[in-house]
Every structure is written in C-alpha cells, then in structure tokens.
Amino acid sequence: MARVLITGGAGFIGSHLCERFLKEGDEVICMDNFITGSPDNIAHLFTNKNFSFIPQDVTTYIYVKGPLDAILHFASPASPVDYLELPIQTLKVGSLGTHKALGLAKEKGARLLLASTSEVYGDPLVHPQKEDYWGNVNPIGPRGVYDEAKRFAEAMTMAYHRAHGVQARIVRIFNTYGPRMRLRDGRVVPNFIAQALRGEDLTVYGDGKQTRSFCFVSDLVEGLVRLLRSDHVGPVNIGNPRELTILEFAQAIIQLTGSKSQIIFQPLPIDDPKQRKPDISLARQVLNNWEPRVSLEDGLRQTIAYFQDKVA
C-alpha cells in the first residue's frame, strides 16, 4: 500500500488517477482548489476510507501530514479557454506550484510525476514529435502562458532531480478525452459532442485540415502509472499516434451521435498548432510495451454517453 498525493485531483485526469490508485488499495490524498476541477468528479470517492481531500491552492505552501510515497502534480488549467481566461494563475501553478510540489517531494523523499504537455512542442516543425525535439513556441503569444509554464515546470523538475536527488518523472500528455471533461472547457471533444447532441452546427476552426491525435483517458492513466513506477528519468510522450484531421474528427462525432448537425468554419485561433502527433517509441520501450488499447470509436461512444446526461 502506497500513500499518494494528487494535485489537481478533482480535475478530468486527476479524478481518474484517484480512482486508479484507490482501486489498487493505495491511500490517496486529493488536493484541489476547484478553479477548473469539480467536486462532482470526486464525490463518489468520499465513502472510501483510503481517500481524503485537502482544499488548497498549490502555489502556496503545501503541508501534508505523514509520509508520502508519490506526488502526481496535475494541478493546472489545461484547456485554451481556461488558460486564456486565467493566464497569471496558469503561469503561477506551473512555476510556484511545481516548486512547492517538488519541495514537498524532497522533504518526504517521495517520487514526483510532473504532468507536462505536448504543448511544449508549440506549433511543431518536426512531425511526429519525439522527446528530443525542443519545440517551436511563441513565448509572448496568448498560448505562451501555458506552453512556457509547462516548459519551466520541466526545467524546475529536472533541476530538483539533479541538485537534490528527487526521483522525478515527466509525462508529455497529448490530446486526451473521456468522461469527466467539462462541457464548456473549450476543447474540441466536448465542443463537438455538445454541439452534435444539441443539433447545432459543429464549429471547425481554419480549414479543418490541422491534425490531432486523441487518446482515451483509461489508456493515458495506464501509461501514467507505468511511468511513475518505471526507472526512466526525463520526458516521455503518452498519447495515441492515430492522427486525424479536425474535419475527420467532426464527421466521426456527427456519425456516432446520429446528429443532423452541419459543419461550419471559423478563423483559426492565434498559434494554433497545425499538426500534433506523438512518437511513442520511447513509451513502448520504457513502459513495458505500453500503447493505447481503446479505439477512437469505443472511446467516443463512452464519452458521448457521459455528455448526453450533461447536455440534457
């Protein structure tokens, strides 16, 4: 039995991680301030004697009583809507929040897993993206608050590893979807599904030829757990290498929902990446042959079922 702290544990991915560790019999401490997380995501966990919740902004001093075996640092706004509305909070949680989490890991002798992102690659000039690619990021653009916060968090994590011996793991998460995404979080999956279920036109930005690779949340969580327990230090891409254009993705959602929605086009947002696809060769190598198992169709059906209640 391990004792695990998950910052941002009431968020989309964080709440699934809480479930996973509780299922394995571990003690889970969930920390969140509900800026973008939701009490609804963890309400069903409070009956578990191994679950506890600390309401906290992780950019302030973090105190946790007793030992810790692992810290999973997932606190951060993670959608364009959020980090464009909360630019300073996004920068603070990536810098101050990561510093506080690493300080706690050092104090407790705990292993820390940092949730980084494919956004560190910016609008990539290399395709697909491998971990040794340094990225093409606009540091002063509107998306820079998220991109640079995560790049700084990676640098801080590696500094603590080298200077203080903190056992650090870094995951670069590519587009992930599934139940518990927020209906209005601005990302393409909830946007398209909500519009389709309401019979509204699906809004595609640009010409729809930009690509994304979508990974179902259960596949991501499996990769995260394996990475935490691995011996690999340094960033690892975790995502699904199946690449789709946004237009193809919109058409798939219309078909799966049986919607009569049409597709309309709007101007592309500033610094929106044209291509995004992970090279997961390293993940396969160091994470015991990890790769996504859930097909896009099956994952979308589960996600659509979740959103049907929300839309209703």
Secondary structure as UniProt FT lines:
FT   STRAND          3..7
FT   TURN            8..10
FT   HELIX           12..23
FT   TURN            24..25
FT   STRAND          27..32
FT   HELIX           39..41
FT   HELIX           43..45
FT   TURN            46..47
FT   TURN            49..50
FT   STRAND          51..55
FT   TURN            58..59
FT   STRAND          70..73
FT   HELIX           80..85
FT   HELIX           87..92
FT   HELIX           93..97
FT   HELIX           98..108
FT   STRAND          111..117
FT   HELIX           118..121
FT   TURN            131..132
FT   TURN            139..140
FT   TURN            142..143
FT   HELIX           144..164
FT   STRAND          168..173
FT   STRAND          176..177
FT   TURN            179..180
FT   TURN            183..184
FT   HELIX           188..198
FT   STRAND          202..205
FT   TURN            206..207
FT   STRAND          211..213
FT   STRAND          215..216
FT   HELIX           217..229
FT   STRAND          235..238
FT   STRAND          243..245
FT   HELIX           246..257
FT   STRAND          263..266
FT   TURN            270..271
FT   HELIX           281..286
FT   TURN            287..288
FT   HELIX           296..311
//
